[in-house]
Amino acid sequence: MHVRRIWAVAAAGLLALTACNESEPASTATSTPGGATTTTADTGPATDGSPTTGTDGTGPTDSAAPADGSVVSAFAGEAWFAGVVPERATPADPSLEPVVIGMINQENSPVGSFPEMRAAVEAAFAWINAELGGVNGRPLRLETCITSFSVEQSQACAQRLVQAGAIAVMSGIDITANGSMPVLEQNGVPLVGGVPATLAEMRSTNAYFFSGGIAGAYVAFAAHAHDQGRSKLAIAFGEFESFQVPAEQYGAAVARSLGLDVQLIPFPITTTDFLPVLTAAVQSGADAITVGAADTACVPIMTILQDLGFDGQLYLTGACAAEEILNQVPDDVQARVIFNTEGPVDETVEGQLYQEVVDRYATEEAGGAGTVTFRAALNLWQLLRSLPDGATAADVKAALQTSSAAPSFWGHPYTCDGAQVPGLPALCAPQQRLMRFTADGADPESVTPDWIDVPALVADLG
């Protein structure tokens, strides 16, 4: 199995605004004016704006754990973040009261639709309940609420999930999280996610993300450019505070602290023509360029720089390393691009487990950015197992805040003390790896010997 097929990407959702209106959303969930819509894995989304019954996570088979032939049995005895993979599947006890977890995800919006992030969590919960014994015997129950780029819908989602008794709310992508965050903060319900989409999330002391988001990516690119002897870094970013602050206050600041000259190039977040942006970057004399973009912007960026004769280093987020994107780029062009990731570059047991789980339990496509929410779901499950029965939202929050170098599924250990990245307390594991793909179908090649220590780099800023 090739690692590339299942690669865990970073910052995919955060960068979706740079490609808005360029593609249609692919989701079966719907939302209605004036309110959010809840959706479940087994019954499908409501279409009238009213909440539906949440899923107990038994997945597409909706049956007890298999006696043999289970996912865990294929990896029995292998070491993973939760110790050792069990030999046999153990189902959760359906007679016990479920542990309710909420999820807010943006779908059905031309400004970005991310059904794969929800589908990955549904698959993870289905697997946990069918094979991993739930949370100390109790099944996990996922209550999902869909927003479609609406502050009012995000706020309504948070209110509904609080009323549903969720002891934590998972974040897929919620670009209008300035509507949901105040509700969750006021009710003390922690937000847990894979990658933050907004500055409001990154700056919240009530949010916990197992990644570094776009800030981590920019810092890693600056550090690598310095280590490779580059002298000038051009950072192009969409004019939106969730992109601008990471670019200016973290990426550019670290680059300058390392002695690099920096050229900042803002562009409208709705841009579809990157020629002027990239021309400005090349004409600045930069020998390293990074562009905060994803989706349909990736191919033009790579090919336009080639046409402009740029022979320096191009850095793009892992969202641009999707196989369907790189298949559109000549091998010699893609081989020169460096991407970030927040998972190990080499094939791992956890990467293989992810693929087997989504193959068996996902009812929709759960790849791409779904890998980061799958990680968050597994990390939350492991944390819940350490808490006493009847744990509350306050217990979950306290456990997260006191975590230190806690093992993370398919990622760097996390510490959620709020001090990993000054000013962005929600980032629990901002460390990064960098990779490249030398040819279509090739496995990724690591370009960094180990994790790039983002917390150490930003600490040097003073």
N, C-alpha and C positions, 0 to 999 in steps of 0.2 A: 504494500500500500504506500502510495506517495504521500508525503507530508503535505505537499502543496495542495492537494485536493481538499484538505480540511483546515487550511491555515487560519490561525487565530489572528484577526486583523485588529488594528488599533485605530481609534478615532474615526471610524467609518461614519457613524451617525452624526458626530459633531460637524463633519465637513459637508454634510448633505446639502446645506444651503447654497454651496457654491455651484451646485448643479440643478438648482430648482427650475421647475417648468420644463426640464429636458426629457423626463421620462414619466410614464404613468405608473402609479402605485400598483403593486401586485399583492392584494390582500383580499381575503373573503370577509373581513370584519367591516362593519359599517358604523357610521356615527350620524347623529341627527342634530339639527339645529337646536341650540339652547341647552344641550346637555351631553354628557359623555355616555358611551355605550360600554357595557361590560360584555366580555366574551369568555367562553370556556372552551376547553379542548374537546369535550365530548358532545356538547349540544350545539356548538357554534354560537356566533354572536347574536345578541338581540338586535332587532332592526327597528324597534320603536323607541329607543332611548331609555328603556327600563332595564334594571339589573336582572341578570339571569343567575341561576344556580351555579356556583363554582364547581370546578372539577376536583375529584378526589385523586386525580393524577394516575389513574390506572391505565391511561394511554389507549392506543388504538385497539388493543386486544381486550381491554376491560375485563380481565380475568386475573385469577390468582397467579402468583409467581410460578414459573415453570419448575417442575421437579428436576429437570436437567435441560441441557441445551440453553441455559440462561446466558446473558452477557457475562455476568461475574464468573460463571464456571469456566468460561473460555480464558479467563485471566487469573484463575485461582492461584493464590500465593504470591502474586506479583506485588512489589512494593509500589505504593502510590501515596498521595498526600494524606490520606486518612489511615495510613498504616499498611495493612496488607489486604489485598482484594479477597473477599471471602470465597470459600470453595463452592457454596451453594446459595441459591436465591432464598431470601427470607422475606415474605410479604408483610406489609404493615397489617395491623389488626383493624379491620373495617368497623368493628364494634366500638372502638375507642373514639373519643372526641377528636376531630381533626385539628391540626395546627393550621391556622388561617394565615396565608401570606398574600398580600396584594401585589399587583403589577400595573404600572402605567406605561403605555406604549403608543407611539404615534403611528397611525396607519391611515390609508385612504386620503392622503394629502399630496398634492403636486410639489409641496415643499419638502418632501421626504416621507417615505412610507417604509416601515421596517418590520413587516410581519415575521421575518425570520428570527427576530430577537425574542418575540413571544413564543414562537414555535419551539425554540431551543429550550426555553424554561419549561414549557409544558412537557417536552420529552424528558427533561431531567427529573421533574417531579414524578412522572409516570414510572421511570426507572427506579427512583428512590422508593416509591411505594410498592412496586412489584418485586424488587430484588434486594433492597438494602434495609428493609425493615422500617421504613418511614423514619420518624424521629422518636427513637426509643420505643418503637411499637405503634406510635400514633401516626396515622396517615397525614401527609401534607395536603392542604386544600388551597388551590390557587384561584384567587379572584382577580380577573383581569379587566382593566378598564381602558378603552381606546379613546385617544384624543386625536384630532386632525388639525393640528396647528391652531389651537384656540386656547387662549388664557382661561376663558370661562369653562371650557370642557376640562382642562387640566385641574382647575379648582374643584369642579364637580366630581371628578374622578377621585381626588384625594378625600373629599368629604364622604363619598360612598364607601371607600375602602376602610376608612376609620370606623364608620358605622357598622361595617361588616365584621369588625373585630380583628382586623389584621394586626399582627404584632410586629410586622415589618412590611415595607412596600418595596418591591423591586422596580428598578428603572430600566426600561429598554432604551428608548430615546423619547424624551419629552422636551422639545425645543421651547415650549411655552411653560417650562417648569416654574417660572415666576408666579404662576397661578397655583400650582400644587404645593410648592415648598412651604409657604406660610402656614397652610392648613396642617401639614405633617409636623412642622415645628411646634405649633401651638398645642398639638395633641401628643407630642412626645413620641411619635411613631417614626423610627429611623428609615431613611431611604437607603437602599443597598443596590449597587449596580456595577456593571462592568466598565463602562466608559461614560464620563459626564458629557452632556451636550451643551450645557450653558454655564456661564460664569456664576449664576445664582447657585447652581449645584456645587460647583467647585469651591465656592466661598462659604458654604453652609457647614455649621458644626453639627448638623443633624443628618448629614449625608456621608456615605462611606463607599468609595469606589476602588475596586481592585485593579487600578491602572493609573497611568499618568496623564491620560487624555492628550490633547494637542500640546499642552505645555510640556509634558514629558518628551514628546516627539521633537519639538523645536530644540529643547536643551540637548538631547542626544545628537541631533544633527550638527549643532554648533560644536559640540565636543569632538565629534569625529572629524569634522572639517579642520579643526585645529590640529588634531593628532596626525592628519595626513598632510600637514604643511600648507594648507590653503591660507590665503591672506585676506580675502574679502568675501563675505557671505551676503547674498541678497535674499531677503525673506519677503515673499509675496503672500498677502493674506486678505481675506474678505473684510470689508468694512462693517464689522459687527463686533460688539465688545467681547463676545465669547472667543473670537479669533484674535482680535487686536491686542487684548491684554496679555495673553500667552505669548504672542509674537514679540511685543515690545518689552514687557517687563520680565520675561523669562528667557526666551530664545535669544533675542538681541542682547539682553543684559549679560547673559553668560558668554556669548560670543565676544563681546567687548572686554569682559573680564579676562578672557583668554588671549587677548591681543589682536583679535580679528577686527578688521574694518567691516562695518555693517551698513547695508543699504536696505531700508524698509520701503516696500512697494505695496500700498493698499490698492484694492480694486473693488468695484461694486459686487456685492455677494450674488447678484443675479447675472453677472457677466457670462456670456457664452463665447466671447472672442478673447482668447488669451494671447494673441499675437502682440498687441500693444504692451501687455504686462511683461511678457518674456523678452520683448525687444528692449524695454527699459532695463530689465535685469542684466541682459548681456552688455548693453551700452554703458552700464555703470562700472564695468570692468571686473565684475565679480567672477571669481573662479570656482565658486560653489553657490548653488541656487536651491532654495526649497520653496515649494508652492503649497499652500494649504488648500488642497482641492481633492475631490474624489469623484467617483461615478463616471459620468460621461466626459468630465474634464481631463481625465487621466491620459487617455490616448493622445489628444491634441497637444497637451503639454510636452509629452515625451517626443513626439514627432516634430513639433514646431522648433524645439531647441536644436534638434538634429539639423533641420533645414537652415537654421540661423548659424550653423557652424560652431555651436558652443562645444568646447572640448574640456570643460571643467566637470565638476561633480554635481549631479542632480539628485536631490533627496525628495522623496514623496512618502506619504503615510502608507501603512500597510493596506489601507483600503484600496489603493491602486494596484496592489499585487494580486488581485483576484484573477483566476485563470482566464475567465472570459474577456478580461481587459488585456492581459498580456498576449493573448492569442492574436490580438489585432496589431501588435507591434513587432517589427523585425527583431530577430534574436540579438543582432549586434547593438540595437538601440536599448532594449530592455536590460541587457547585460551591464550597461553602464549606470543604471539607476540603482540607488540604495533605498531600501524601505525599512521602516521600523516595525517591530513586533513586540508584544508583551508576553510572549511565550517562548519556550526553548526552540531553537532552530532545528535541532536534530529530532528525528522521530522518537517519540516517547510512548510509554504505556498509556499515559493519560490521553494523548492525542488519539491513539487507537481506540480507547474506551469511548471517547466522545463520538467517533465515527460509528462504532457499533451500536451505541445507544440511539443516536438519531436515525440510523437505518431501521432499527426495530420499533422505536416508540414515537418518532415524529410523524405527525399527520400532514405536515406541510414542509416546505423547504426550510431547513434550519441551519444552513451553512453561513459562510461569510461572517457578518457581524454577530450572528447567533452564537459564535464561539465565546464571545465575551460575556454574554448573559448566561450561557451554560456554566462558565466558570463561576460566576457570581452565585448561581443557584446551588452549586456543589459546595462552595465555601460557606454559604448561609446554612445549608443542611448540617455541615460538620460543626459549625458553631452552636446550632440549636441542640445538637446531641450532647453538648457539654453542659447545658443548662438543666436545672431541675424541672420536673413535670409541672405544668401550669405556668411556665415562664411568661412574663409580660413584655410589652414593648420596652419598658424601662430596663428590664433584664438584658434584652438583646442589645440595647444601646450601650449599657455598661460593659458588656462583654466585648463589644467592638472597640470601645474606647480604651480598654486595658489590654487589647491584643498587642503582641510584640513578636515579630518574626514568625507569625503563624503560617504554617504550610498552606499554600494556595494551589488549587487545582490547575495544573498546566500553566503555572505562572510563578512569578517571584514571590517569596514570602511577604506577607503584608503586616504593617503596623499602623493602626488607626488612631494614633495619639494626637492627630491634628497638626503635627509638627514636621511632617516629611517635606512639605513644600511650603515655606512661609507665605501666608496670604491665601493659600489654597488648601485649607485643612481637610477637605474631603478626599484628597488623594492619598490612598493607603499604600499603594505599591507602584510608584512612578518610574521604577527602574526599567530600562529599555534594552532590547537587543536590535541589531541591524543585520540586514540580509540582502541578498541579490539573487536574481534568477537568470541564469546564463542562456537558457533556451526554453522554448515551449516544451512543457511536459517535464522539465527538469525539477529535481528537488531543490529547495532553497540552499544557498551557500552562505554560511555565516561570514560576516566581515568584521565582527568584533569577537575577541577571544572569550569575553565574559560579559556579564551585565554592565551596562553603563550606569554608574551611580549618580542618578539625577539628584537625590537629596544632598549629596556632598557638593555637587557643582553649584546648586542654588544657595547652599549655606555659605559658600565663599563670597556671595554677593553682599553679605553683611546685612 
